[in-house]
Amino acid sequence: MSTSSVTVTGMTCDHCVSSVTEEISELPGVTAVNVDLATGTVVIESTTDLDPGALADAVEEAGYSVAG
């Protein structure tokens, strides 16, 4: 089990959280996605290490950006 954390910018509402959660959940191996709207922090649990590029792409597909 692996845990990753990223900060997503641009989220303002529950729909944003839902979109980001849905896109990240589709990545191979992802078992849980927890989004803190107030801070933009997204914690992802997965069965394997996630490819940072694939994670950034999933966030961008939802319409947002990974900070940093």
C-alpha positions in Angstrom: 0.0 0.0 0.0 1.3 3.4 -0.9 0.1 6.9 0.1 0.7 10.0 -2.0 -0.2 13.6 -1.3 -0.6 16.6 -3.7 -2.0 20.1 -3.5 -4.5 20.9 -6.2 -5.2 24.6 -7.1 -8.5 26.0 -8.4 -11.0 23.9 -6.4 -13.9 26.0 -5.0 -16.8 23.7 -4.3 -18.0 20.2 -3.8 -18.4 19.7 -7.6 -14.7 20.4 -7.9 -13.9 17.8 -5.2 -16.1 15.3 -7.0 -14.4 15.9 -10.4 -10.9 15.5 -9.0 -11.8 12.4 -7.0 -13.4 10.8 -10.0 -10.4 11.4 -12.3 -7.8 10.3 -9.8 -9.9 7.2 -8.9 -9.6 6.0 -12.5 -5.8 5.7 -12.2 -4.6 2.1 -12.0 -4.1 0.9 -8.4 -5.9 3.7 -6.7 -8.0 2.5 -3.7 -9.0 5.8 -2.0 -9.0 9.5 -2.7 -9.5 12.0 0.1 -9.8 15.7 -0.8 -9.6 18.6 1.7 -11.3 21.5 -0.2 -10.1 24.1 2.3 -6.4 23.4 1.8 -6.5 21.8 -1.6 -4.7 18.7 -0.2 -5.5 15.4 -1.9 -4.3 12.2 -0.3 -4.3 9.2 -2.5 -4.0 5.6 -1.3 -3.0 3.0 -3.9 -1.6 -0.5 -4.3 1.5 0.7 -6.1 3.5 4.0 -6.4 1.7 6.5 -8.6 3.4 8.0 -11.6 3.5 11.8 -10.8 2.9 12.6 -14.5 -0.2 10.5 -14.7 -1.5 12.0 -11.5 -1.0 15.5 -12.8 -2.7 14.5 -16.0 -5.7 13.2 -14.1 -6.0 16.4 -12.1 -5.7 18.5 -15.3 -8.4 16.3 -17.0 -10.7 17.4 -14.1 -9.9 21.0 -15.0 -7.4 21.8 -12.2 -3.7 22.0 -11.6 -1.2 20.4 -9.2 0.7 23.0 -7.3 4.4 23.0 -7.2 
